[in-house]
Structures are given as structure tokens and as C-alpha cells.
Amino acid sequence: MKRLTLLLAALLLSVTALQLYAQNPSPTTKTAYRVYGVGFYNLENLFDTIPNNPRGLDLEYTPQGEKQWTGERYWSKISNLARAISAMTTKITPNGPAILGVSEIENASVLNDLVRDPQIRRWGLQVVHHDSPDRRGVDVGLLYNPRYFEVVNVTNHLLTIPGNPDFRSRDQMCVVGKLGGEPFAVVVNHWPSRLGGQKQSEHLRVAAAQLSKHIADSLWAIDPSMGVIIMGDLNDDPSDKSCREILGAKKHAKDVTDGHMFYNPWWKILDDDGIGTLAYKGAWNLFDQIILSGNMLPANRSTGLEFVRAKVNNFEFLTTKEGQRQGYPLRTFASGSYLNGYSDHYPTMVILKQAVKRTK
């Protein structure tokens, strides 16, 4: 038995120190770690079946509409998304994400239906939602596990475009709270699309990035040590101007020389590893980003939370198995046909760790 125990300990050491601390700390170690998952998922047009958009822009998502969006299809979508979220676990985060930002949701009701699905109900996820002025009626929101994250304050920020008073988009939701007792803020986004062309619409996402940066700077003016995450469907890749220049988010952690700079781990994942969250005409993009403030990196850390790794959750069951879109995310509709899928985006997640003193 003693020999078996020694062999098992050696095997665990060869995996990662984080797993060792999180699951079975060494008796000689004075510090263990709590581990948290922070995720984002574009839920791809999660509409209910009731026509309630004053402009009638949700009529296609009704039983009589173009999508023939019946109760059966709605509840199948809820079940599918819950299955995807239920899979967002690891050996060190078995209870799923502590925080999950979401986009393309119609209202609070659909999120309440989602968190009550039997596949994730046991986690007791709570909902933060705000109705945005977006013309289609889609919003961003936040799901969180109150065992790990405490919400202190929520503010919603209107995106305005100079010279375009009629512009309407999703508000940026800033949720301030405590993750594992540490001051922590998440800015949930769904930046303007590339409708009309990437370059032609770039100024809209530049404005969105400026707003996100302003929100982060305002948070740091109150608490310079606060960990801040900017997350969402940014409709831009990490190397595009909005992320690279306006947010100043760096590809390499070594280039983040200040706690109030940003680190973008998804840049390497897309450019170096060729992994994205959505595909178009044979090319991958990584719009679904979770960008971290530099004070969660070891070199500049001023918070008790530390970044460990980032992952695209491109689970096999979320992936199209055949046809022209083989290998792409399995969406709900494609070319007018109902596929009973999940979303046209893969979910993403970062892992954070927090050092805690062991109790004997």
C-alpha cells in the first residue's frame, strides 16, 4: 500500500502543481489553492416564443414566424445550452464556472429557464440581466455561482457613436463583486457586428473598446488592486485594432509590465494554435474573448487571484459532424434549416487560482 501511495504521488507531481494543491495538498505545503472558472458563451439567439419586441423584430422566433419557433424547439435549445454549460468543468473546477457571461439573450426569463434546467440546476446559478436598447432586442447577461462570487454592484453603460444619434447596440454590463473574497469586476460585452464589412464597421468596435477601457480605468480609480476582466463576443480578433491598440491587450504575458495593462491569452490560441470560436468561409475567428488585467499575472499581481490558463471549449458534441460546415460549431439553424444545435460560437473559459492558508 505504501509503495502504491508513493507511485500515485509521483504521478500527480508530473501533471501540474495546481492540480496537486487543489485536490490533495502535500502535508508539508503551507499554501493550498482555490480554483475558479470564469467563462463566456454566445447563446446564439436565445429567444422565447412570445412576440414582445415593439418593432416586431422577434416575430421570426414565434410559432408562426419564419423559424417556426415552437415551445418544443425553445425547450430543446434550453436543454442543449444547459448541456454545453454543464460540460464546462475540469478536474479542479467540478462545479462549473463561478462566473459565466452570456450574449444574444432576449430577456431575463430565458436565463431563468436556463439555470433551472436539471443539468445545471444543482449549481444554484443566479442571473444578472438588463434590457439593452439593441434594435433586435438581444442583451448580455451574467450567470454566477453565489458560493464563489458575491455581487456588490451592477452598472450598465450605453455605447454612443459621435455623429450617429440613432445608433443602438447592446449596453456594456459591469458587474462588481468579490470572487473568493477578492475585489473583482467583469465587463460583459457584445460589440457591434461586422455588418457592412470589417473595415467599414471597425470604428464601432473601436468606440466599444474605448468604453470598456474607460470602465476599467474608472474601477481602478476606486480600487487600484481590483482584478478586472473584459469579456464577450467582441466581433474582432485579438490582433484587431480594438483589442490590440485601444485596449492595449498583449499577446505575451511578459509584455504586460503594469497591473493596469491587459493580457489577451486568446491571441496565441488563435494565431499560434489555430483554434477559434467561430468559423466563416473556411477561416477561424476568435471573437469570444476573456481579457485579463495585468494585476492577475505573477509579475504585476496586486490581487489574490492569479491567471492559470485559457481554453476554448470546442467539445465534440458541439461540433458539426458532416456537410459544408463540418468541424464548425453546431448551430441551431443553418441556411434556413433547423439543426437542433447549440450555438454558432464555442464557449471559452479562463482558470484563476487563489492562494489560501491551509487549516490543520
N, C-alpha and C positions, 0 to 999 in steps of 0.2 A: 504493500500500500504506500509506504514511504517513497519507494522508487517511482511509482506511478505519479505521485504528487509532484516530485521534482521534475519529471518529464513534462507534466502539464504546465508547470510554472515556466519552464524554458520555452515552451511553445507560445505561451501568452506574451512573453517578453519579445518574441520575434514578430509579433503582429504590430502593436503600437502601444506606446506608453499610455496614451489616452484611454484605450480600452482597459488596460490593466488598472488604472486609477479609478475609472468609472465603475467597473464591475467587481473587482476583487483587489482592493489596495493591499500593498505589501505591509506586513506588520511593522516594518522598520521605517515606513514612509510617514512623515508628519502631515503631509498635504494630500488630500484627495480632490476629485473634481466632480462638479455637477456639469451636466452637458445639456444644451438646449438646441433644438432645431428651429430655424426661422425660415419660412418658405413663402413662395408666391405662386399663384396659379390663375391664369386667364381662363375663366369658366365658359367661354365662347357662347355668348347669347343665352344666358340662363334667364329666360323669361317665364312668367307664369302664363296661364291660358286666358287671363281676363284682359279685355281691352281697356286700358286706363291711361294711355298716353293722349294728352289733349290735342296733339297734332295727328293722331291716328297712325303714328309710325310703328306701333307694335301690333297692328292688325294681322300681319303675316304670322305672328305667333299666337293664333287663336284657332279653335277647332275649324272655323270656316275659312281661315286665311290660307295663303299660299303654301305655308309649311304644314297645314293640317295638324296644328299643334294641339293635340288632344291631351286629356288627362293622362292617358296611358303613356304617351310619349314624354310628357313632362316628368312623371314619376320615374320613368326609366332613365331619363337624364339625371335626375337627382341621385338615383341608385348608382349609376355609373360614376358620377363625380365623387360620391362618397367612397366608392371602391378605390378610386385613384388616390384620394386623400388618406385612406386607411393604410395604403401601401407606403406612405411617406414616413417610414420608420427605419431605424437602424438598430443594431445590437446595443448601442449606447443611448438611443432615444426611442425606447419601445412604446412610449405613449404618444408618439406622433409629434408634430410641430407644436412648440409652445405658442408660436405666432404664425398665422398664415394670412398674408394679404391676398385679396382676390379682385378681379375686374370683370367687366361685362356681365354685371348682375343688374336685374331690373329694379329690385326693391329689397327691403329688409325681410319680407315674407319668404322669398325664395331661399335666403340664407338660413332662416329659422327652420324651414323644411329640411335643408341640407344637414344641419348639425343634429337634427333629430333622427336622421337615418340610422337604423340599427348597427350599421357597420362602423360608425364613429361616435354614436351616442354615448358610449361609456366614457369618452374623454371629457364630456361636460363642456364642450366648446361654447364660448359666448360670442355674441355678434356686436360689431360696431358698424353702423351704416349711416349714410347721409345722402339725401336726394340731391343730385347734381343738376345743373342746367343743361346738360347734354341733350341735343335735339332728339336723339334716338331713345333717350331715357335710360341709358346704361350708366352705372355708377361703379365706384370702387368701394371696397369694404375690408373689414378685418375680422378674422376669427382668432380667438385666443383661448388658451387654457388657463383659467384663473388660479390653478395650483402653482403656476410658474410665473405668470405675468399679471401684474396689477395695473389697471388703467387708472391714471390720475387725471388726465385732461385730453380732450379731443377738440381740434380746431380744423376748419375746412377753408381752403384757400382758392379763390376764384382766379382762373387764368384769363388774363385780358391781353389783347393784341392791339398795340397802338395803331390807330387809323382804321380799325375794323371793329366798330362798336357792336356789330351784330354777331360777332364770333361767340360760339358756345362750345364748351367742351366739359370734360369731367373735372370737378374740383380735385385738388390735392388734399388728401386727408392726413393730418399729422396727429398721431396718437402718442402721447407722452405717458410714461408709466415707470414701473420698476420690474425688471427681469431678474429673477433671483435676488431681489432686494436692491439691485443696482439701477441708478437712473438710466433710462433708455428710451429712445424715441424712434418711431418708424414713420416715414412719409410714404404713403401708398399712392401710386400714380397709374394713370393710363394716358400717356401723352398723345397728342394729335397724330392721326394716321398719315400715311404717305399718299393719300388720295390726291391725284393730280400730278404725281411724280415726287421722287425723293428730294431732289434739289429744289423743286418749286415749293415744297411744303416744309423745307428744313427750318425756315425762320420760326415756324410754330413750335417746333420741338426745342429750338434754342431758347425761345421765351419760356417754355415749360421748365427747362433745365435751370434757367435763371431764377425762376420762382422757387424751385426745390432748394437751390443753393442759398437763397435768401432765408428760407425757413430754417435751414440748418444753422446758418450764422446767427439767427435770432435765438435759437435754442442755446447755442454756445455762449451768447452774451449773458444768458441767465445762469447757465451751469457749464463752464468750460470743460468739465470732465465727463460730460454726458456722452454715452455711445449713441451714434446716430446712424440709421440705415435709410437709404433712399432705394425704394424697390418699386417694381411694377413692369407693366408692358410699356416700354419706352418707345416702341416703334422705331428704334435706332439700335445699331450695334455698338459694342463698347468702343470701337475705334472712330465712330462718327463724331462730328463736331460737338454735339450737345453733351455727350458723355466725356469725351477726351479733353475738350477745350473749356467748355463752360463749367462743368462740374470739376474738371481737372482730375478725373479719376485715373489712376495709374495702372498700367498693366502688371508691373512688378512691385512687390511689397517693399523692396529695397529703395525704390524711388519715392516712397511716401515718407517724407522727412519731418512731418509735423502732424500732430494729433488731429488737426482740423483740416487735413487733406483727405482725399478719398482714395480707396483701393478698390479696383474692379477685377475680381478673380475670373470673371467670365470672359475677359479679353483673351487670355491664354487658352481657355477651354474652347473657344470658337476658332481662333486663328491657328493655334498650335496643335490642338487635338481634333479639330474638325467637327466638333459636336455643337449642335444648335438646339433651339427650342421650337422652331417652325421652319418649314421649307417652302420655297416658291420657285417654280420652274427649274428644279434640279439643284438649287443652291440653298444652303442653310443660313439662317439668321439666328441671332441670339438676342431677342428683344426683351426677354423676361429676366431682368437683372435684379440682383440684390447687392447694392453698392455700400461698402462699409467705411465708416470714418476711421482715420488712421490711429485714433487712440484705442482701437481694439486690436492693433498689431503689437507684437512684443517690443519693438524698438521705441514706440511712442506711447505705450499704454498708460492711460490715466484712469481707466475704469477697471472694474474687477472682471469684465468679460473679455475674452480673447478669441479671435477668429482661429478656426482649425482647418476647415476645408469647405469647398463648394461642390455641388453636384446637380447635374441635370437628371431629373427622374424620368428617363426615357424607358419606362418599363415596357416589356414586350407586349403586354396586353393592351397598352395604349397606342400600339403601332399598327398601321395598315399592313396587311399580310400579302396583298396582291393588287394587280392593276397598275395604272399610271402613277398612283400615289403610294406605291409600295415603299415601305420604310419611313413614311411620313407619319405624323400624329394622326390617329384615327378620330376624325371629326364627326359631328352629329349629322351634317348634311354636306354633300359634295355634288356640284353640278346639278343641283335641284333634286337629287336623290337622297332619301332618308337612309342613313347608315347605322343609326342607333349607336353612335360612338360616344366619345368623351369630350374632346376639345381639339382645336387645330393648333394648340400650343402644349408643350410638355411643361409640367411644373418644375420649379427649381427650389433648392434649399441650401442654406449655409448652416454649418455646425459651429456653435460657440461653446467655450468651456469657461468654468468659473472655479477658481481655487477655493477650497474650503478647509478649515482645520478639522482634522479627524477627532471624533469624540471617542474616548476609550471607555 
